[in-house]
Amino acid sequence: RKCIVYAAGIADDSEFEERLARDGCEVHAFDCTVALNAWSVTGKKFIFHHWCLGFRNKTSFQGNIYSPGRPAEELVFKTLSETMAELGHENIDLLKFDIEGFEWGLFEQDFYGSAVRPVQLSFELHTQKSNPRYVPRVLVRGRGFAAVNTLFSKLYGFGYRVVSKELNDADPACAEFVLFNVGKLSSLPSTGR
């Protein structure tokens, strides 16, 4: 079977998504803050969806660089479960996201209660001292050492192991992680190459 990739929060950099699509994966990219005619999403091999993964709740985007001049009410959010149902997917091989603090809601309100366990997770984690120009404060309030430990303990319980961690040079309150689900490594699909 073909590998299925969900990539959320692409902004102006879709090189990773395009590369995986060219390598033969079915790639779905999600970002409600990107214009439909942006160079990062037009004429690409991946499939672009103009919504964000996660829960918006009543988060304010005032002062945030990702939605200048756009009312927050215009930004469409869908859960991972809603998205998979709409696209007809039962499994995801890679779930990649850099969603500026919204990852906490994605984990806690969707991922923890779901039976879906991608083979690989790749995400940037934003904590309580993240730059407010990029990350709404309300999303990371109280997201310090204890919250990070709780998150990774839960992910460990789901079978995930950290294989890479890289601190964000521009914002030391953020780090990028790659995790593999050790129980699913034998089920990895081919990229078609």
LOSEBA-226525 format. One line per field, with one value per atom (N, C-alpha, C): residue in one letter; atom name; x, y, z. Coordinates in steps of 0.001 Angstrom, whole numbers, plus 524288, in hexadecimal, padded with zeros to 5 digits. Atoms other than C-alpha are relative to their C-alpha. Layout:
resn <- c(A, ...)
name <- c(CA, ...)
px <- c(X, ...)
py <- c(Y, ...)
pz <- c(Z, ...)
% end
This chain:
resn <- c(R, R, R, K, K, K, C, C, C, I, I, I, V, V, V, Y, Y, Y, A, A, A, A, A, A, G, G, G, I, I, I, A, A, A, D, D, D, D, D, D, S, S, S, E, E, E, F, F, F, E, E, E, E, E, E, R, R, R, L, L, L, A, A, A, R, R, R, D, D, D, G, G, G, C, C, C, E, E, E, V, V, V, H, H, H, A, A, A, F, F, F, D, D, D, C, C, C, T, T, T, V, V, V, A, A, A, L, L, L, N, N, N, A, A, A, W, W, W, S, S, S, V, V, V, T, T, T, G, G, G, K, K, K, K, K, K, F, F, F, I, I, I, F, F, F, H, H, H, H, H, H, W, W, W, C, C, C, L, L, L, G, G, G, F, F, F, R, R, R, N, N, N, K, K, K, T, T, T, S, S, S, F, F, F, Q, Q, Q, G, G, G, N, N, N, I, I, I, Y, Y, Y, S, S, S, P, P, P, G, G, G, R, R, R, P, P, P, A, A, A, E, E, E, E, E, E, L, L, L, V, V, V, F, F, F, K, K, K, T, T, T, L, L, L, S, S, S, E, E, E, T, T, T, M, M, M, A, A, A, E, E, E, L, L, L, G, G, G, H, H, H, E, E, E, N, N, N, I, I, I, D, D, D, L, L, L, L, L, L, K, K, K, F, F, F, D, D, D, I, I, I, E, E, E, G, G, G, F, F, F, E, E, E, W, W, W, G, G, G, L, L, L, F, F, F, E, E, E, Q, Q, Q, D, D, D, F, F, F, Y, Y, Y, G, G, G, S, S, S, A, A, A, V, V, V, R, R, R, P, P, P, V, V, V, Q, Q, Q, L, L, L, S, S, S, F, F, F, E, E, E, L, L, L, H, H, H, T, T, T, Q, Q, Q, K, K, K, S, S, S, N, N, N, P, P, P, R, R, R, Y, Y, Y, V, V, V, P, P, P, R, R, R, V, V, V, L, L, L, V, V, V, R, R, R, G, G, G, R, R, R, G, G, G, F, F, F, A, A, A, A, A, A, V, V, V, N, N, N, T, T, T, L, L, L, F, F, F, S, S, S, K, K, K, L, L, L, Y, Y, Y, G, G, G, F, F, F, G, G, G, Y, Y, Y, R, R, R, V, V, V, V, V, V, S, S, S, K, K, K, E, E, E, L, L, L, N, N, N, D, D, D, A, A, A, D, D, D, P, P, P, A, A, A, C, C, C, A, A, A, E, E, E, F, F, F, V, V, V, L, L, L, F, F, F, N, N, N, V, V, V, G, G, G, K, K, K, L, L, L, S, S, S, S, S, S, L, L, L, P, P, P, S, S, S, T, T, T, G, G, G, R, R, R)
name <- c(N, CA, C, N, CA, C, N, CA, C, N, CA, C, N, CA, C, N, CA, C, N, CA, C, N, CA, C, N, CA, C, N, CA, C, N, CA, C, N, CA, C, N, CA, C, N, CA, C, N, CA, C, N, CA, C, N, CA, C, N, CA, C, N, CA, C, N, CA, C, N, CA, C, N, CA, C, N, CA, C, N, CA, C, N, CA, C, N, CA, C, N, CA, C, N, CA, C, N, CA, C, N, CA, C, N, CA, C, N, CA, C, N, CA, C, N, CA, C, N, CA, C, N, CA, C, N, CA, C, N, CA, C, N, CA, C, N, CA, C, N, CA, C, N, CA, C, N, CA, C, N, CA, C, N, CA, C, N, CA, C, N, CA, C, N, CA, C, N, CA, C, N, CA, C, N, CA, C, N, CA, C, N, CA, C, N, CA, C, N, CA, C, N, CA, C, N, CA, C, N, CA, C, N, CA, C, N, CA, C, N, CA, C, N, CA, C, N, CA, C, N, CA, C, N, CA, C, N, CA, C, N, CA, C, N, CA, C, N, CA, C, N, CA, C, N, CA, C, N, CA, C, N, CA, C, N, CA, C, N, CA, C, N, CA, C, N, CA, C, N, CA, C, N, CA, C, N, CA, C, N, CA, C, N, CA, C, N, CA, C, N, CA, C, N, CA, C, N, CA, C, N, CA, C, N, CA, C, N, CA, C, N, CA, C, N, CA, C, N, CA, C, N, CA, C, N, CA, C, N, CA, C, N, CA, C, N, CA, C, N, CA, C, N, CA, C, N, CA, C, N, CA, C, N, CA, C, N, CA, C, N, CA, C, N, CA, C, N, CA, C, N, CA, C, N, CA, C, N, CA, C, N, CA, C, N, CA, C, N, CA, C, N, CA, C, N, CA, C, N, CA, C, N, CA, C, N, CA, C, N, CA, C, N, CA, C, N, CA, C, N, CA, C, N, CA, C, N, CA, C, N, CA, C, N, CA, C, N, CA, C, N, CA, C, N, CA, C, N, CA, C, N, CA, C, N, CA, C, N, CA, C, N, CA, C, N, CA, C, N, CA, C, N, CA, C, N, CA, C, N, CA, C, N, CA, C, N, CA, C, N, CA, C, N, CA, C, N, CA, C, N, CA, C, N, CA, C, N, CA, C, N, CA, C, N, CA, C, N, CA, C, N, CA, C, N, CA, C, N, CA, C, N, CA, C, N, CA, C, N, CA, C, N, CA, C, N, CA, C, N, CA, C, N, CA, C, N, CA, C, N, CA, C, N, CA, C, N, CA, C, N, CA, C, N, CA, C, N, CA, C, N, CA, C, N, CA, C, N, CA, C, N, CA, C, N, CA, C, N, CA, C, N, CA, C, N, CA, C, N, CA, C, N, CA, C, N, CA, C, N, CA, C, N, CA, C, N, CA, C, N, CA, C, N, CA, C, N, CA, C, N, CA, C, N, CA, C, N, CA, C, N, CA, C, N, CA, C, N, CA, C, N, CA, C, N, CA, C, N, CA, C, N, CA, C)
px <- c(80342, 80000, 80369, 7FD47, 803E5, 80037, 7FFA5, 808CA, 7FC71, 80385, 7FF5B, 8026B, 7FD92, 804BF, 7FC1C, 802E7, 7FD60, 803FC, 7FC5E, 80514, 7FCF2, 80307, 7FF2A, 80395, 7FD02, 8043A, 8048C, 7FBB2, 80C10, 801CE, 7FEAC, 80BCF, 8026F, 7FD8D, 81586, 80445, 7FBFC, 81DDD, 7FD82, 80273, 81850, 803D6, 7FC05, 82522, 7FFAA, 80055, 823B6, 7FB59, 804BA, 815D4, 8009B, 7FF38, 8196C, 803C5, 7FC23, 82516, 7FD82, 8028C, 81CF3, 7FC0E, 803B0, 81289, 802E4, 7FCE0, 81CE8, 80243, 7FDF0, 82234, 7FBC4, 80423, 814E9, 7FC0A, 803D8, 80D9C, 7FB35, 804BB, 7FFB0, 80053, 7FF0B, 801EB, 7FB76, 80420, 7F73D, 80240, 7FDF5, 7FB81, 7FB70, 8043A, 7F315, 80217, 7FEA2, 7F3F0, 7FBB1, 80440, 7E8C9, 801FD, 7FDD4, 7F1FC, 80294, 7FD7D, 7F77E, 7FBDC, 80396, 7F0C6, 7FFEC, 8008C, 7EBA6, 80389, 7FCA1, 7F41C, 805BD, 7FA92, 800B0, 80398, 7FC46, 80CBA, 80139, 7FEAA, 80EC2, 7FBFB, 8040B, 80223, 7FDE8, 8020D, 7FF58, 803CB, 7FCD4, 80418, 80371, 7FCD4, 80929, 7FDD2, 801A8, 80871, 7FCB1, 80330, 8024E, 7FA95, 8055F, 7F3EF, 7FF8C, 80070, 7F175, 7FA5D, 8051C, 7E605, 80046, 7FFE5, 7E2B7, 7FD58, 801BB, 7E010, 8048F, 7FBF6, 7E840, 7FE51, 80120, 7E933, 80025, 8000E, 7E578, 7FAF6, 8047C, 7DC4B, 8014D, 7FF0E, 7DB64, 7FDE9, 802B6, 7D222, 7FF1D, 800BA, 7D1C9, 80542, 7FABB, 7E034, 8004D, 7FF37, 7E3AF, 80512, 7FB5E, 7ED3D, 8021A, 7FE4A, 7EF4B, 805EA, 7FA5A, 7FD7B, 802F7, 7FD83, 80035, 80140, 7FE60, 807CD, 7FD54, 8025E, 80059, 7FA96, 80538, 7F349, 7FF65, 80061, 7F5EC, 7FB25, 80494, 7E95D, 7FB74, 8044B, 7E10D, 7FD60, 802BA, 7D693, 800B0, 7FF32, 7D902, 7FB5D, 804B6, 7CAFA, 80025, 7FF9B, 7CEAD, 8036A, 7FC74, 7D8CA, 7FD0D, 802D7, 7D323, 8039F, 7FD20, 7D7B8, 7FCD3, 80272, 7D4BD, 8038B, 7FCF3, 7D8EC, 8029B, 7FD73, 7E1D2, 7FBF5, 80407, 7D65F, 7FC41, 8037C, 7CD5B, 802B2, 7FD00, 7D7F7, 800A8, 7FF43, 7DACC, 7FADD, 80517, 7CC4B, 7FE95, 8014A, 7CA6A, 8033E, 7FC85, 7D619, 7FFE1, 80083, 7D29D, 804CE, 7FB4D, 7DF0F, 7FF23, 80032, 7DFF6, 80546, 7FAB1, 7EEB3, 80315, 7FC48, 7F962, 80567, 7FAB2, 8079F, 8035A, 7FD18, 80D2D, 7FC3F, 802E5, 80694, 8040A, 7FC2D, 80EFC, 7FD0D, 802AA, 80AE2, 80374, 7FDA5, 81020, 7FB96, 804E5, 803AF, 7FFC1, 7FF83, 8087E, 7FCCA, 802A4, 80335, 7FAF4, 804D8, 7F705, 800EF, 7FED5, 7FE27, 7FE16, 801D5, 7FA39, 7FA53, 80574, 7EBCC, 7FF76, 80023, 7EE50, 80137, 7FEB6, 7F4D8, 7FBB6, 8036C, 7EBC5, 7FA47, 80592, 7DE8F, 7FED0, 800FF, 7E04F, 8035D, 7FC65, 7EC50, 7FFA1, 8000F, 7EBBB, 7FB55, 804B2, 7DDDC, 7FF04, 800B6, 7DF9E, 802C7, 7FD65, 7E319, 80432, 7FC34, 7EB43, 80564, 7FA96, 7F9C0, 8038E, 7FC6E, 8023A, 8051D, 7FAF3, 80EF7, 803ED, 7FC3A, 81678, 7FD3D, 801AE, 813F6, 804B5, 7FBEC, 81BF0, 7FD6C, 802B0, 81856, 8039B, 7FD67, 81CF6, 7FC8E, 802CE, 81911, 80141, 7FF81, 816B6, 7FE8E, 800F6, 81791, 7FED6, 80237, 81390, 802FD, 7FD19, 81E4E, 800D3, 7FF9B, 81C59, 7FED1, 800AB, 81CB2, 7FA3E, 80594, 80ED9, 7FECA, 800F4, 810A1, 7FE68, 80124, 80F80, 7FC0F, 8030F, 808C2, 7FC62, 8039B, 7FC63, 8010D, 7FEAC, 7FF75, 7FC59, 803D5, 7F2EF, 800F5, 7FF26, 7F701, 80471, 7FB6A, 803B1, 80063, 80005, 80020, 80021, 7FF7E, 80472, 80280, 7FDA1, 80B4E, 805E8, 7FA7B, 81848, 801E1, 7FD63, 820A2, 7FC31, 803AB, 81590, 7FC66, 80376, 80C92, 802E5, 7FCDF, 81777, 800F5, 7FF31, 81A84, 7FB10, 804FB, 80C29, 7FEFB, 800C5, 80B3A, 8035B, 7FC89, 81712, 7FF21, 8017D, 812E8, 7FB5F, 8048F, 805E5, 801A4, 7FE39, 80C87, 80318, 7FD1C, 815A3, 7FC2F, 803FC, 809BB, 7FD33, 80264, 80454, 803D7, 7FC26, 810D7, 803EF, 7FC72, 8184A, 8052A, 7FAD2, 826D9, 8026D, 7FD70, 82E46, 80500, 7FB46, 83881, 80319, 7FD4B, 83BE4, 7FD84, 801C6, 83B01, 803B5, 7FCDB, 83F97, 7FD96, 801ED, 83E4E, 7FF95, 800CB, 8393B, 803B8, 7FC22, 84474, 7FD7F, 80294, 83B1C, 7FC92, 80367, 83292, 8012B, 7FE5E, 838AA, 7FB95, 8047A, 82B1B, 7FD32, 80242, 82863, 80422, 7FC81, 82E31, 7FD0D, 80237, 82BF0, 80152, 7FF64, 829F4, 7FE4D, 801A4, 82937, 7FF72, 8010F, 82316, 7FE1D, 801F4, 820C8, 7FCD8, 80311, 81665, 8027E, 7FCF1, 81E92, 7FC9B, 80380, 812BF, 7FE37, 801E1, 81029, 8045D, 7FBA0, 81DAF, 7FFDC, 80025, 81B78, 7FBCE, 80443, 80F82, 8010E, 7FEC4, 816A5, 7FF13, 800E9, 811FD, 804AD, 7FBF3, 81A99, 7FE8E, 80102, 81C0C, 7FF2B, 800BB, 81B1D, 80503, 7FAEF, 8297B, 8028C)
py <- c(7FB5C, 80000, 804DB, 7FB00, 80E15, 80273, 7FD60, 815B7, 804CA, 7FB86, 81FFF, 803C0, 7FBF2, 82CAB, 80470, 7FB3D, 83791, 803E5, 7FBED, 84432, 804F9, 7FB71, 84F83, 8047F, 7FB51, 85D5B, 800D0, 7FF93, 85EF1, 8059B, 7FA70, 86DEE, 800E4, 7FED6, 871E9, 7FC15, 803E4, 8659B, 7FA9F, 80510, 8598B, 7FC39, 8034B, 8537D, 7FA56, 80545, 847BF, 7FD0E, 8026B, 844F1, 7FEA8, 800D7, 8465E, 7FB6E, 80441, 83D40, 7FAB0, 80500, 83274, 7FE91, 80106, 833DF, 7FE2B, 8019D, 832D2, 7FA91, 80530, 826B6, 7FBCD, 803D4, 82037, 7FF9E, 80017, 822DC, 80337, 7FCD6, 827D9, 80405, 7FBE6, 834D5, 803DD, 7FC29, 83D70, 8043A, 7FB99, 84AED, 80364, 7FD04, 85338, 8051A, 7FAFF, 8619A, 803F4, 7FC3C, 86B38, 80595, 7FAB7, 876E3, 80156, 7FF3C, 87536, 8014B, 7FEAC, 87BAC, 7FB93, 80443, 87212, 800A3, 7FF11, 87876, 800CA, 7FF60, 87895, 7FC4A, 8032F, 8737D, 7FAE4, 804B9, 86995, 7FBA2, 80408, 8625F, 7FF5C, 8007B, 864C8, 7FCFA, 802F3, 85B98, 7FBE4, 803DF, 85194, 7FA82, 80571, 842BE, 7FE37, 80173, 8423A, 8026F, 7FE0A, 844BF, 803E4, 7FBF2, 8517D, 8008D, 7FF2A, 8533B, 80514, 7FAD0, 860F0, 80005, 7FFE7, 85D97, 7FE73, 80154, 85C09, 7FB31, 80474, 84F91, 801DA, 7FE9F, 85129, 802A2, 7FD5A, 8594D, 805C2, 7FA5F, 86813, 8020F, 7FDF0, 86A19, 805D4, 7FA57, 878D5, 802CB, 7FDDD, 87B38, 804FE, 7FB17, 8891A, 7FFB7, 7FFCE, 88B19, 80590, 7FA94, 89980, 8003A, 7FF6F, 89D05, 7FB55, 804B4, 88FB0, 800B7, 7FF17, 88FF0, 7FC6D, 803B3, 8846F, 80190, 7FE70, 88B4C, 805E9, 7FA49, 899B7, 801E2, 7FDAF, 8A0F0, 7FC50, 803C3, 8949C, 7FEF9, 8014E, 892A8, 7FA2E, 80568, 88631, 7FC89, 80303, 88206, 7FDBD, 801F3, 88017, 7FB29, 80472, 875C7, 7FB07, 804E8, 8680E, 7FC00, 8041C, 85D8C, 7FAFB, 80525, 84F02, 7FC71, 803AF, 84436, 7FC03, 8042A, 83953, 7FBD5, 803F9, 82FD4, 801B6, 7FDF2, 83884, 7FFE3, 7FFC9, 83A26, 7FA93, 80552, 82BA9, 7FDCD, 801E0, 82895, 8028F, 7FD2D, 8330C, 7FE1E, 801AF, 82E2D, 7FA12, 805A7, 81FC4, 7FCE6, 802C7, 81BDA, 7FD65, 802B7, 811CC, 80014, 7FFFA, 812C8, 8048D, 7FC0E, 81CEB, 7FDDA, 801D9, 81958, 8042B, 7FBA5, 826BD, 80477, 7FB4E, 831B4, 8040E, 7FBDA, 83DF8, 80509, 7FB12, 84AC0, 803E1, 7FB80, 85800, 803FD, 7FD0F, 85EB5, 803F5, 7FB54, 86946, 7FFE5, 80068, 86495, 7FCEE, 802FE, 85E0F, 7FA20, 80590, 8510A, 7FDDE, 801C7, 8507E, 7FE32, 8018E, 8501C, 7FB3D, 80481, 84698, 7FB01, 80494, 83D38, 7FED0, 800E9, 83EFC, 7FF1B, 80057, 84073, 7FC55, 80349, 837A5, 7FB11, 80463, 82EF5, 7FC22, 8037A, 8297F, 7FC43, 80336, 82465, 7FD03, 80274, 81F73, 7FAC0, 804FE, 811D0, 80088, 7FF25, 817AF, 800EB, 7FF77, 815FC, 7FFCB, 80002, 81A57, 7FD43, 80280, 8130C, 80404, 7FBF3, 81FC7, 8051D, 7FAB0, 82CE5, 8038E, 7FC13, 838D9, 8053A, 7FB39, 8456E, 803BE, 7FC18, 85208, 800EB, 7FF30, 85376, 80578, 7FAA1, 86155, 80012, 7FFE0, 863FE, 8058D, 7FB39, 86EE1, 8050D, 7FB30, 8787A, 800E7, 7FF5A, 87775, 8059A, 7FAB9, 883F1, 80100, 7FEF7, 889D1, 80214, 7FE6B, 88F1D, 7FB4B, 804C6, 880FF, 7FC83, 803A7, 879D5, 80301, 7FD5E, 87EEE, 7FE43, 8010D, 87FEB, 7FC1E, 8034F, 8793D, 7FA33, 80577, 86CBA, 7FD6B, 8023B, 86B10, 80176, 7FE9A, 870A5, 7FAFA, 80498, 866A8, 7FB4E, 80458, 85E65, 8000F, 8002F, 85CF6, 7FA69, 80507, 851B2, 7FB91, 80421, 84A04, 7FE6E, 80130, 84B13, 7FCF5, 802BD, 846C2, 7FA5D, 8054E, 83B0B, 7FCB4, 802CF, 83737, 7FE68, 80120, 8381F, 7FB5F, 80426, 82F8C, 7FAD8, 804D8, 825BD, 7FD68, 80222, 82426, 7FDC5, 801E8, 822E7, 7FAE5, 804D4, 81899, 7FB7F, 803EF, 81132, 7FE33, 80163, 81161, 7FD2A, 802D6, 80AF9, 8035D, 7FC7F, 816F7, 800A0, 7FF0C, 818D3, 8048B, 7FB79, 82570, 7FE2B, 8014F, 823AF, 804DF, 7FB23, 831FC, 80484, 7FB2E, 83ECC, 8044E, 7FB94, 84BED, 804FE, 7FB07, 858D6, 803F5, 7FBE3, 8643D, 80479, 7FBDD, 86DF8, 8055B, 7FAEC, 87952, 800BA, 7FFBC, 87602, 7FB57, 80467, 86DA4, 7FD94, 8025C, 86B19, 7FC19, 803B3, 8625D, 7FBF8, 80423, 8557B, 7FC85, 80394, 84C60, 7FA6B, 80571, 83DEB, 7FC6B, 80440, 831A2, 7FB3A, 804AF, 8258E, 7FBAD, 80496, 817D2, 7FCB9, 803AC, 80E86, 7FAA8, 804CD, 80263, 7FB3D, 80455, 7F977, 7FFD5, 7FFAF, 7FDC2, 80023, 7FF84, 7FE0D, 7FBD0, 80439, 7F111, 800E8, 7FF0F, 7F69E, 804A0, 7FB87, 80183, 7FEB7, 800DC, 802D7, 801C2, 7FE61, 804D2, 8055E, 7FAFD, 8123C, 7FF51, 800F0, 80BD8, 80050, 7FFA6, 80D99, 7FAC1)
pz <- c(80000, 80000, 80000, 8004A, 7FE05, 80572, 7FAEF, 809D4, 80009, 7FF5F, 80EFF, 803EC, 7FCCF, 8147C, 800C4, 7FEBB, 81B6C, 8020E, 7FE68, 81CC9, 80120, 7FE63, 82452, 80174, 7FEC0, 8253F, 7FC53, 803BD, 818CD, 7FF12, 800B8, 81810, 7FA9D, 8050E, 80D72, 7FE90, 80115, 80D77, 7FF50, 80126, 806CD, 7FD6C, 80274, 80256, 801DC, 7FDCA, 80B70, 7FDAA, 80217, 806EF, 7FA34, 80595, 7F8A0, 7FF13, 8009D, 7FA2D, 800E7, 7FEEA, 8005B, 7FBCC, 8043F, 7F5DB, 7FB20, 80489, 7EB43, 800C4, 7FED7, 7F219, 7FFE6, 800AC, 7F077, 80461, 7FBC3, 7FD18, 7FE88, 8006C, 7FD73, 8045F, 7FC23, 8044D, 80014, 7FF22, 809F3, 8038B, 7FD06, 80E95, 801D2, 7FD99, 817AA, 80233, 7FDA8, 81AE2, 7FEC7, 800C8, 81CDA, 7FFAD, 80021, 81D4B, 7FACF, 80513, 80F92, 7FBE7, 80440, 803F8, 7FC04, 803C9, 7F9E7, 7FB3A, 80483, 7EF79, 80189, 7FE3A, 7F794, 7FCFC, 802F0, 7F094, 802C9, 7FD0A, 7FB76, 7FF5D, 80092, 7F7E9, 7FA71, 8055A, 7E978, 7FC8D, 803B8, 7DEE6, 8027A, 7FD31, 7E898, 7FF32, 8007E, 7E878, 804A5, 7FB7D, 7F5FD, 7FF90, 7FFF0, 7F8DF, 80478, 7FC01, 80010, 801CD, 7FD99, 8096B, 8031A, 7FD9B, 80DFB, 8055D, 7FA96, 81C22, 80374, 7FC32, 8284D, 80312, 7FC9E, 83044, 805A3, 7FA78, 83E6E, 8019B, 7FDA6, 846AE, 8009B, 7FF86, 84576, 80523, 7FB68, 850E3, 7FF2A, 80096, 85344, 8001C, 80005, 85139, 7FCCF, 802C1, 84D78, 7FCDE, 8034B, 84262, 7FF9B, 80021, 84540, 800B7, 7FFC5, 842A2, 7FDD8, 80203, 83C7C, 7FA38, 80569, 82FB5, 7FC0E, 803A8, 829E2, 7FE22, 801CA, 828BC, 7FFFE, 80008, 8262C, 7FD23, 8025E, 823A4, 7FF0C, 800C1, 8235F, 80534, 7FB23, 82DA2, 8013F, 7FE59, 8356F, 7FE95, 80134, 83295, 7FA7C, 8055F, 82448, 7FF90, 80031, 82798, 8016E, 7FF31, 8265B, 80288, 7FD45, 82FD0, 7FFD3, 7FFC2, 82F18, 80333, 7FCE8, 8382F, 7FC63, 802E9, 833C3, 7FE8B, 800FC, 83501, 7FBB3, 80415, 82CC5, 7FAB0, 804DC, 8228E, 7FDA9, 801F7, 82176, 7FDDF, 801D1, 8203C, 7FACC, 804D1, 815D0, 7FB60, 80435, 80DF9, 7FF23, 800A2, 80FD6, 80183, 7FE42, 816DD, 8054D, 7FAFA, 821AE, 802B7, 7FDEB, 82376, 7FDBD, 801D2, 8225B, 8013A, 7FF0B, 820D9, 8029F, 7FDAF, 8242B, 8011A, 7FE85, 82B8D, 80190, 7FF21, 82AB3, 8010A, 7FEFC, 830DD, 802DF, 7FD77, 834A2, 80020, 7FFEA, 838F9, 8047B, 7FCB4, 84233, 8050D, 7FAF4, 84F4F, 7FFC2, 80098, 849E5, 80092, 7FF56, 84B33, 8053D, 7FAD8, 85993, 7FFB4, 800AA, 85618, 7FC80, 8037C, 84B08, 8030B, 7FCCE, 8547C, 803FB, 7FB7F, 8601E, 7FE93, 80137, 8598D, 7FB80, 8048A, 84DBF, 8001C, 8008F, 84D67, 80490, 7FB73, 85B51, 7FFE2, 7FFFC, 85995, 7FAFC, 80515, 84BB9, 7FFC2, 800EC, 84747, 7FBC8, 80430, 83C51, 80253, 7FE46, 83EAE, 7FB35, 8047C, 83346, 80154, 7FF34, 83173, 80200, 7FE9D, 832AB, 80131, 7FEB4, 8392F, 7FF5F, 80085, 835A7, 8012F, 7FE7B, 83C8D, 802E4, 7FCC8, 8428A, 804BB, 7FB1E, 850B9, 80208, 7FE1D, 855AE, 805C4, 7FA65, 8643D, 801DB, 7FDC2, 86D6F, 7FEE9, 80116, 869D3, 7FA2B, 805B5, 85B0E, 7FE6C, 80205, 8531A, 7FE96, 800FE, 85327, 7FA82, 80571, 8454E, 7FCAF, 802E6, 840C6, 802CE, 7FCDA, 84BE5, 803B7, 7FC60, 85291, 805A1, 7FA80, 86137, 802A7, 7FD56, 86576, 7FEE3, 8017D, 85E6C, 80300, 7FD67, 865EC, 805CE, 7FA73, 87338, 8034C, 7FCA2, 87D78, 7FD51, 802E9, 87324, 800BF, 7FEAE, 879F8, 80098, 7FF2E, 87EC0, 80142, 7FE66, 8853D, 7FB7F, 80466, 87960, 7FBC0, 803EA, 87036, 801B9, 7FE00, 878ED, 7FF8A, 8006D, 87942, 7FA59, 8058A, 86A76, 7FE48, 801DB, 8680C, 802E0, 7FD3F, 8727B, 7FD48, 802CC, 86B6D, 7FABA, 80512, 85E3A, 80097, 7FEE6, 86401, 800E7, 7FEF9, 868D4, 7FB0E, 80501, 85AEA, 7FC6A, 80316, 85608, 7FD2B, 802C7, 85152, 802ED, 7FDE1, 8533F, 7FD01, 8025F, 850BC, 7FD45, 802E3, 84622, 7FE8A, 80134, 84415, 802FF, 7FD75, 84B84, 7FE4C, 801AD, 8466F, 8021D, 7FDFC, 84D9B, 7FB91, 803CF, 845B6, 80152, 7FF07, 8448C, 80095, 7FFE1, 84272, 804CF, 7FB68, 84E35, 80383, 7FCAA, 85902, 8033C, 7FD49, 85ED0, 7FC7E, 803BB, 85311, 7FE80, 801DA, 84EAD, 7FC33, 803D9, 8433A, 80196, 7FE75, 845F7, 7FB94, 80364, 83DCC, 80377, 7FCEF, 843EC, 7FC61, 802C1, 83EBF, 803C0, 7FCFA, 8437B, 7FF2D, 8008E, 8461E, 7FED3, 8012A, 8452C, 7FA5F, 80569, 83730, 7FBF7, 803BC, 83115, 7FBBD, 803E1, 82A32, 7FBDB, 803B8, 8233C, 7FC64, 8035C, 81C13, 7FA43, 8059A, 80DF7, 7FCCA, 803AF, 80230, 7FDD3, 80282, 7FC10, 7FA2B, 80590, 7EEC6, 7FCEE, 802B0, 7EBA4, 7FFA7)
% end
